[in-house]
Amino acid sequence: MKKILFGVLALCGAALGDASTGMAATAPTVPTAADAATTGQISFSLKELDVGAGFTWGRGRLVYGGRTYDFTISGGGLVGVGFSRIEASGTIRNLTRLRDFDGTYWAVQAEATMGRGRGGKVMENNHGVDISLTTSTRGARLAAEAMRVTLHLRQVA
């Protein structure tokens, strides 16, 4: 939880620190536990629509254990206004079983996009799986929010 709180402060400052130009600054890396090894890679595309409360939806790919898995994203957050399309990529830590990937993640996000922008997300679920992301955004949106999103693997063989 301390990582998420630190991430909120760091990401909000990064995104809003350059709001006068309409472009978000690159988010700083959020520290993780020294013993948390990278266990996978993730990438996804999503859309976010906000008027105070917001809705998020999209699809992505997880690379874990030498295999690639498709997944869906849905959820929402509080405090933002606007619409943006987001491309994200990053690393996963503490994923020891594939089934621990599915579920609800709490995320922090800061975004200041007018045209194009950059930002970051830090996500964690109740299994201790951490996802650290960098994002590239298009649209018109201003947000410093806490989000609850559900990631769901599509047909795992």
C-alpha positions, 0 to 999 in steps of 0.5 A: 500500500505504501508503494501505491501511495508513493506512486500517486504522489510521484505520478501526480507531480510528474503529470501535472508538473508540466500541465502549462504546456499541455504535455505530461512529463515522463513519470518517475520510476516507482521503487519496488521491493528489492526482492521483487523480480520481474516475472512477466511483461505486459502491454495493452491498449485502452480507452478512458472516458471521464466526467468526474467518475470515469470508465476504462476498457481495453485489451492487452497481452501478458508474456509470462513463462515463455507464453503469450496470453490475451486479456481484457481490462474494464473498470473505472476511477475517480477524478478526471475529465476528458477522453483518451486512448492509451498505449501502455507497456511495462513489467510485472513482479511477484506473479508466481502462478498464472491464476494470480494475474486475473482479478481486481487491481488498484491503480494510480494514474496521473495524466495531462493530455492535450493532443499527446502525452506521457504518463505512468500507472502503478497497479497492484492486486490482492495476490501481491502482483505488481504492474509498473507501466509507462503510457503514451496517450492521445486525446484531451484529458486531465486526471489524477486518480485512483482506479479499480480495474479488472484484468481477465485472461481470455481462454487459458489452455 
